[in-house]
Amino acid sequence: MKIYGSRVSYYTGKLETYLRYRKIPYELIGMPYGKTQRITDNVGVIQMPVVECDDGRWMSDTTPILFELEKDYADHPIMPADPVVAFIARLIEDYADEWLWRAAMHYRWSYPYARELISGILVDEVTQHVRAPRFLKRRRITKRQINHFVKRDGVNDQTRSHVEQGYFSALDNMSAMLAGRPFLLGDAPSLADFGLMAPMLRHFGQDPEPEEIMRGRAPAVYEWVARMWNVQMDTKPKFIGAIPDDTTPMLKEICETHLEQLTANAAAFGADKKRFEMTAQGCRYTDLPVSRYRVWCLEQLRANFAALSPQEQETVKALLPHDQAAILWAAEIPAVSDYDKGGQLPFGKAINVYTGGIP
Ligand SMILES: N[C@@H](CCC(=O)N[C@@H](CS)C(=O)NCC(=O)O)C(=O)O
């Protein structure tokens, strides 16, 4: 298959880790920003990664892509057999996809060495068609990324240290889980591990400033990144049969941050707003972009919770004893995403995380 993306992209790294695990051959092609028509015709929007399959079909959105590819590996899946553990794997993946993104973009574009490194790689990969001096292209892309993905995503003097604390918490919480097991939910990589590779591989584990933090604060996570990159397929993957206490801090963090954001975002989307406010762990964010895509993420989590047996639902509720978790089982939410209504994904038309492209 052909993957259009970038070797420094968050979600491309997640997909590549999975493809390597499954020994699925692929060719990574820089996203052709000069010729985007073919991409938008086939998947609806420009985002990375986008997959062109050998049979002519196109795929987008890494979570549905992974589940589509999983159909060939039913006897040794990345989803734990226990339904509660499987639900927690989905929750961790969603947090990795949609919450840690802000911290990852902040560390990449607010710090000088990361900015220097990545702006150079990005312009060489995806702006070959732009006829302008390289230093100018780097300056332009840096400005775009800082504006769109740092400032417009709510990182400012009030929130910066909380955003950075979110990275430290992820490192500490993963270290606690990895102290007892090679992978987060067992002896083999699960959806939770592949999800966390998105921020940990191509951003935190590669961009100079956060990489230095990872090496010093969480060597077990640094080691896990390499382990994930080299992990061999196991024909009998062993996952834990119940969620252990070492997972408690991560689940608390997910409720207090990611679920807080999903709740406030859904309320704002339902009220037809473009920007919203929220308070997470005492930190006030006053200007965040509303995301239709993340309403869909919440719908997916809720549908998966609803599919659990009453007893499994009680177990999940006991694992998430925080106010913010109630959105997972509330009778209804004040918004409908209307995304992927026909259940076509990963073959349907995609939408950007922020509707209408970058806010
Ligand atoms: N839900 C998508 C998200 C993909 C995504 O947002 N990718 C980022 C880069 S890693 C992107 O393309 N952003 C738009 C841009 O930078 O122009 C997935 O799971 O693949």
The ligand as an ORCA input file, in Angstrom:
! r2SCAN-3c Opt
* xyz 0 1
  N      -8.070     11.355     12.725
  C      -6.951     11.385     11.841
  C      -6.091     12.584     12.132
  C      -5.025     12.875     11.114
  C      -4.386     14.249     11.320
  O      -4.988     15.171     11.853
  N      -3.120     14.382     10.897
  C      -2.409     15.645     11.018
  C      -0.921     15.490     10.940
  S      -0.212     14.244     11.940
  C      -2.778     16.522      9.846
  O      -2.767     16.055      8.730
  N      -3.108     17.805     10.086
  C      -3.446     18.735      9.043
  C      -2.293     19.610      8.610
  O      -1.249     19.607      9.269
  O      -2.419     20.269      7.568
  C      -6.182     10.078     11.946
  O      -6.354      9.330     12.929
  O      -5.444      9.736     11.019
*
